[in-house]
Amino acid sequence: MTSLYHHGSIIVANLIILILGLPYAGEALSLHFNNNNYLNWSLLVNHIHDHNKLIYNKVQFQQEDNVELYSTFPFDSRTGYLVVIISSYLALYFNFVGTSYVLYRSYYRRRSNGVSLPMTLRVPMYIAITDLFLILTHVVNISHMAITKTLWKDSYCKIIGGLNNFFQCMNMFLVGGVAVTTFLRVKRGRFFSLGKYDYKLFTGMISLSSLITIIFYKSYGPNNYWCGGEFSDKVLAISSLCIISVVMLVSLYCYISIIREMRSIKIEEFFENSNIPEEIAVQRKETNKRIYSKISSYILIFIIQYVPVTIYNIGHIIRVKHYWVYVVCDIGINFGGIGNFIQYTINEGWSDDIRGDTSDSYGLNPTNFRYTYAGGRQSSVNNDNPMNSNFDGVVDSFGIIRPSLQKNR
């Protein structure tokens, strides 16, 4: 942009010189045809030359002032600064809209239903919460640059960079944990509870995020357009690239395995071996497949989201300072909230009608229930009725229905 600004100034200066010199050129032309005022012609030429030199010196002086002014900024070009700021605010805006929508819908369904949300609704809600923290941190980060054209001071910059890394790690480990948990349930048939309010999942992701943030606390600082990992420090960039790559590869493997298993007729064969009527068993299997499909779709959004972030980390490692690297990273991070919103509306629609008999509407904690089949619909009945002992089942923390281990008491 400095080169473009320089050439633009030269063009403007030349236009000014041309406009100011036109009257003198006309007078010089008339003197040339008269051939009688050679001395006046020489004086005129000298006058134009001195005038042009004065304008050129003023333009050069102004350029030097501009170069000195922009040399104090942390960015390399005014164009890069404008592109990064504008793209950041646009991405943050759409991210905030999508995140707010998911959080509002989750709150509304929780209040309307009166019970804990199933995993198909908790996963996007948890992702939206981590996205909201990332939005708030990045707004504080980028707003200071937008207003003052300077980064935060050293201590503040380290804090903001550390918080940004912490919430980014939380986002990664959240989806990675959900991917592994879903994989173990679908592929390995291991059913276990995540605890009340999924505290086991949160404990793991917060602990890992805190540990990583503390380990690299010396690496946080200014990075050209915002506070993050210091541009001169490759350690955090390499470590982030490794962590993101591992979590992405594990999530991708889990996602592919879940999709392949859902397409297999072997999924949840315990329904076929139970005493549940075939029609109910088929309906339960299809419902459970739909639940796993919804959860895996959010895993795919996460994988897409962090591909641009890996490009940013690679650019950081090889010392690429072009502003498009920062734009790509910004769009990638904010795509999480946008993609989460899109996938949520695809899975749940635009309506909050939660009536129906899908396992999506069951609660958080594993519960025992019994069903009686009446007219193609399922209805819960008293557990003390011995006539319904073959319909025993369990709704686990994922909202998945599976036969009870105590059905043959």
C-alpha atoms as one frame of an Amber mdcrd trajectory, in Angstrom:
protein
   0.000   0.000   0.000   2.958   2.348   0.640   3.996   1.933  -2.994   0.433
   2.516  -4.193   0.124   5.596  -1.994   3.464   6.880  -3.324   2.437   6.444
  -6.961  -0.932   8.016  -6.285   0.726  11.074  -4.753   3.017  11.417  -7.742
   0.058  11.242 -10.134  -1.834  13.889  -8.165   1.260  16.085  -8.069   1.701
  15.749 -11.821  -1.927  16.694 -12.404  -1.476  19.773 -10.216   1.663  20.681
 -12.100  -0.129  20.218 -15.419  -3.075  22.389 -14.382  -0.875  25.151 -12.977
   1.395  25.040 -15.979  -1.311  25.332 -18.645  -1.491  29.161 -18.585   2.270
  29.369 -18.782   2.339  26.851 -21.595  -0.159  28.907 -23.582   1.887  32.019
 -23.084   5.044  30.167 -24.037   3.411  28.923 -27.225   2.443  32.435 -28.283
   5.965  33.656 -27.579   7.354  30.849 -29.686   5.344  31.910 -32.721   6.226
  35.572 -32.272   9.967  34.845 -32.085  10.415  38.324 -30.643  10.559  37.757
 -26.892  13.248  35.123 -26.417  14.240  36.604 -23.060  10.679  36.395 -21.748
  10.518  32.773 -22.935  13.655  31.902 -20.948  12.322  33.605 -17.855   9.029
  31.762 -18.234  10.735  28.398 -18.550  12.796  29.096 -15.453   9.675  30.171
 -13.608   7.814  26.969 -14.530  10.831  24.888 -13.547  11.092  26.590 -10.156
   7.361  26.295  -9.605   7.335  22.576 -10.452  10.328  21.981  -8.207   8.543
  23.698  -5.323   5.429  21.521  -5.760   7.517  18.370  -6.078   9.407  19.186
  -2.889   6.128  19.730  -1.039   4.797  16.370  -2.268   8.010  14.609  -1.267
   7.905  16.238   2.148   4.302  15.125   2.627   5.211  11.579   1.580   8.033
  11.487   4.097   5.615  12.634   6.796   3.164   9.870   5.819   5.888   7.230
   5.795   7.055   8.381   9.209   3.456   8.357  10.477   2.633   4.837   9.247
   6.006   3.509  10.334   4.821   3.864  13.935   1.856   1.541  13.302   2.164
  -2.215  13.937   0.832  -3.062  10.474   2.643  -2.763   7.165   0.015  -1.094
   5.011  -3.086   0.998   5.347  -4.946  -1.329   2.963  -4.147  -4.340   5.132
  -5.294  -2.489   8.216  -8.642  -1.568   6.637  -9.231  -5.041   5.178  -8.476
  -6.791   8.475 -10.619  -4.420  10.551 -13.611  -4.486   8.195 -13.516  -8.262
   7.677 -13.125  -8.813  11.429 -16.175  -6.744  12.308 -18.290  -8.349   9.592
 -17.282 -11.851  10.669 -17.853 -10.993  14.329 -21.287  -9.590  13.527 -22.490
 -12.715  11.700 -20.897 -14.916  14.353 -22.687 -13.012  17.100 -26.044 -13.241
  15.312 -25.711 -17.004  14.817 -24.446 -17.612  18.343 -27.193 -15.508  19.930
 -29.827 -17.366  17.934 -28.612 -20.789  19.082 -28.372 -19.671  22.716 -31.847
 -18.148  22.641 -33.400 -21.247  21.062 -31.638 -23.467  23.607 -32.862 -21.339
  26.511 -36.402 -21.249  25.120 -36.582 -25.017  24.665 -35.123 -25.627  28.114
 -37.680 -23.307  29.703 -40.603 -24.673  27.666 -39.723 -28.318  28.158 -38.980
 -28.037  31.854 -36.309 -30.760  31.725 -32.669 -30.923  30.713 -31.920 -30.754
  27.006 -30.808 -33.865  25.097 -27.281 -34.083  23.729 -28.415 -33.047  20.250
 -29.321 -29.651  21.709 -26.633 -29.402  24.364 -23.758 -29.784  21.894 -24.665
 -26.699  19.786 -25.461 -24.787  22.979 -22.033 -25.581  24.451 -20.347 -24.632
  21.182 -22.288 -21.359  21.141 -21.129 -20.571  24.689 -17.457 -21.012  23.775
 -18.029 -19.007  20.584 -19.543 -16.201  22.652 -16.422 -16.030  24.832 -14.268
 -15.942  21.690 -16.413 -13.119  20.282 -16.110 -10.998  23.423 -12.348 -11.512
  23.609 -11.824 -10.690  19.948 -14.019  -7.586  20.131 -11.843  -6.230  22.936
  -8.762  -7.272  20.986  -9.639  -5.745  17.615 -11.504  -2.646  18.848  -8.392
  -1.139  20.403  -6.599  -1.479  17.074  -9.566  -0.011  15.188  -9.796   3.046
  17.441  -6.162   3.839  18.221  -4.361   2.044  15.348  -2.119   0.539  18.002
  -2.120  -2.731  19.912  -2.703  -3.082  23.626   0.237  -2.469  25.918   2.468
  -5.413  26.831   0.732  -6.674  29.983  -2.788  -6.186  28.605  -1.790  -7.729
  25.296  -0.493 -10.830  27.064  -3.726 -11.188  29.037  -5.912 -10.814  25.939
  -3.718 -13.194  23.959  -3.879 -15.740  26.775  -7.669 -15.487  27.067  -8.050
 -15.868  23.328  -5.903 -19.005  23.373  -7.784 -20.380  26.403 -11.248 -20.036
  24.836  -9.992 -21.359  21.516  -8.644 -24.454  23.287 -11.963 -24.853  25.110
 -13.775 -24.802  21.788 -11.435 -27.412  20.319 -11.459 -29.784  23.290 -15.230
 -29.491  23.644 -15.905 -30.729  20.128 -13.026 -33.197  20.308 -14.447 -34.641
  23.529 -17.916 -34.939  22.017 -16.427 -36.640  18.951 -14.542 -39.229  21.013
 -17.509 -39.839  23.319 -19.889 -40.336  20.406 -17.375 -42.605  18.662 -17.055
 -44.835  21.736 -20.819 -45.119  22.011 -21.485 -45.858  18.353 -18.425 -47.891
  17.409 -17.472 -49.562  20.686 -20.861 -49.737  22.362 -19.565 -48.146  25.565
 -22.366 -46.381  27.390 -21.450 -44.076  30.239 -22.811 -40.917  31.787 -21.056
 -37.572  31.472 -22.377 -36.653  34.903 -24.818 -34.021  36.002 -24.659 -31.033
  33.659 -21.924 -32.915  31.758 -19.403 -31.885  34.397 -16.952 -34.600  33.310
 -16.763 -33.112  29.828 -16.331 -29.566  31.140 -13.766 -30.596  33.736 -11.605
 -32.214  31.085 -11.726 -29.386  28.563 -11.211 -26.617  31.143  -8.289 -28.450
  32.740  -6.519 -29.057  29.425  -7.172 -25.495  28.229  -5.845 -24.005  31.466
  -2.746 -26.193  31.363  -1.888 -25.208  27.785  -2.559 -21.522  28.455  -0.265
 -21.504  31.483   2.524 -23.408  29.730   2.777 -20.847  26.911   2.174 -17.679
  28.940   5.533 -16.228  27.839   4.587 -16.521  24.161   1.606 -14.143  24.244
   1.995 -10.636  22.890   1.532  -8.418  19.804   1.091 -10.087  16.435   0.853
  -7.388  13.778  -2.939  -6.845  13.745  -4.015  -8.192  17.151  -2.793  -9.688
  20.406  -2.110 -13.400  20.334   1.123 -15.275  19.961   4.095 -12.957  19.461
   5.110 -12.856  15.823   8.770 -13.403  16.727   7.916 -16.524  18.765   7.375
 -19.720  16.786   6.852 -21.964  19.812   3.171 -21.163  20.334   2.423 -21.308
  16.599   4.054 -24.736  16.256   2.348 -26.029  19.401  -1.044 -24.684  18.300
  -0.591 -26.257  14.880   0.191 -29.620  16.486  -2.741 -29.443  18.912  -5.201
 -28.376  16.223  -3.924 -31.056  13.842  -4.245 -33.810  16.458  -7.744 -32.753
  17.541  -8.853 -32.342  13.918  -7.485 -35.736  12.859  -9.061 -37.479  15.852
 -12.373 -35.702  15.230 -12.232 -36.525  11.525 -11.554 -40.189  12.259 -14.419
 -40.286  14.749 -16.727 -38.496  12.315 -15.977 -40.908   9.465 -16.345 -43.909
  11.778 -19.691 -42.659  13.089 -21.039 -42.055   9.590 -19.896 -45.471   8.370
 -21.346 -47.204  11.399 -24.680 -45.425  11.044 -24.913 -46.670   7.480 -24.276
 -50.213   8.638 -27.184 -52.499   9.495 -25.230 -53.703  12.519 -25.779 -50.554
  14.506 -27.481 -51.212  17.833 -28.156 -54.886  17.205 -29.204 -55.258  20.820
 -32.619 -54.037  19.737 -32.938 -57.081  17.509 -31.948 -59.416  20.332 -34.386
 -57.911  22.818 -38.041 -58.699  23.368 -39.164 -55.327  22.015 -41.606 -55.609
  19.081 -39.912 -55.227  15.719 -41.715 -52.033  14.734 -40.710 -50.308  17.958
 -37.142 -51.581  17.633 -36.855 -50.209  14.082 -38.258 -46.870  15.165 -35.836
 -46.700  18.088 -32.878 -47.539  15.857 -33.800 -44.863  13.332 -34.283 -42.289
  16.066 -30.918 -43.104  17.601 -29.265 -42.885  14.191 -30.780 -39.452  13.740
 -29.378 -38.360  17.095 -25.883 -39.549  16.206 -26.183 -37.890  12.801 -27.053
 -34.539  14.372 -24.149 -34.701  16.807 -21.673 -35.712  14.099 -22.778 -32.790
  11.911 -21.439 -30.338  14.511 -18.158 -32.228  14.501 -17.906 -31.612  10.748
 -18.454 -27.870  11.250 -15.589 -27.847  13.737 -13.257 -29.561  11.256 -14.080
 -26.997   8.558 -13.681 -24.140  11.037 -10.102 -24.911  12.010  -8.663 -25.513
   8.538  -8.103 -21.732   8.021  -6.561 -21.498  11.493  -3.944 -24.072  10.506
  -3.114 -21.891   7.482  -2.612 -18.944   9.825  -0.305 -20.946  12.092   1.734
 -22.162   9.131   2.025 -18.571   7.901   3.172 -17.521  11.363   5.834 -20.224
  11.416   7.276 -19.307   8.006   7.056 -15.568   8.785   4.309 -14.588   6.339
   2.975 -11.172   7.411   0.519 -10.586   4.573  -2.812  -9.324   5.830  -4.778
 -12.009   3.968  -3.367 -14.606   6.366  -5.038 -12.729   9.231  -8.275 -12.346
   7.284  -8.414 -16.098   6.600  -7.809 -16.874  10.282 -10.466 -14.391  11.390
 -13.067 -15.806   9.038 -12.203 -19.356  10.088 -12.604 -18.694  13.807 -15.891
 -16.830  13.334 -17.212 -19.486  10.970 -17.736 -21.674  14.036 -20.700 -19.639
  15.235 -22.067 -19.187  11.719 -21.759 -22.886  10.873 -23.222 -23.852  14.238
 -26.257 -21.678  13.504 -26.707 -23.127  10.000 -26.431 -26.712  11.203 -28.756
 -26.034  14.120 -31.504 -24.750  11.834 -30.983 -27.716   9.495 -31.288 -30.192
  12.367 -33.997 -28.510  14.426 -35.775 -26.285  11.922 -37.116 -22.822  12.696
 -39.890 -23.995  15.010 -39.621 -24.685  18.728 -42.436 -27.223  18.787 -40.976
 -29.918  21.036 -44.007 -32.192  21.109 -43.576 -35.692  19.843 -42.097 -39.026
  20.782 -38.523 -38.739  19.631 -35.736 -39.491  22.018 -34.467 -35.972  21.378
 -36.928 -34.763  23.999 -35.630 -36.875  26.866 -33.528 -35.504  29.652 -29.927
 -35.517  30.714 -29.633 -38.231  33.320 -30.139 -41.941  32.598 -33.669 -42.969
  33.519 -35.667 -46.167  33.414 -38.938 -46.175  31.520 -41.418 -48.565  29.982
 -43.404 -48.282  26.801 -46.644 -49.777  25.651 -47.398 -49.893  21.978 -50.815
 -48.466  21.102 -51.916 -47.516  17.633 -48.443 -46.930  16.293 -47.509 -44.583
  19.157 -45.485 -45.110  22.278 -46.620 -43.975  25.687 -44.963 -44.346  29.035
 -46.732 -46.498  31.588 -46.367 -47.361  35.218 -43.165 -49.295  35.863 -45.035
 -51.522  38.322 -47.191 -53.060  35.613 -45.809 -56.563  34.964 -47.526 -56.745
  31.596 -45.001 -54.296  30.217 -41.809 -55.887  31.512 -40.598 -56.615  27.975
 -40.693 -52.931  27.101 -38.156 -51.834  29.709 -35.543 -49.401  28.480 -33.081
 -46.737  29.487 -32.709 -43.181  28.213 -29.067 -42.288  28.737 -27.328 -38.913
  28.903 -27.233 -38.668  25.106 -31.008 -39.105  24.860 -30.449 -42.555  23.366
 -32.985 -45.272  24.156 -31.596 -48.734  24.780 -33.096 -51.852  26.382 -32.797
 -52.168  30.119 -30.426 -54.763  31.497 -33.108 -55.734  34.003 -35.862 -56.651
  31.565 -35.847 -60.339  32.489 -36.171 -60.046  36.231
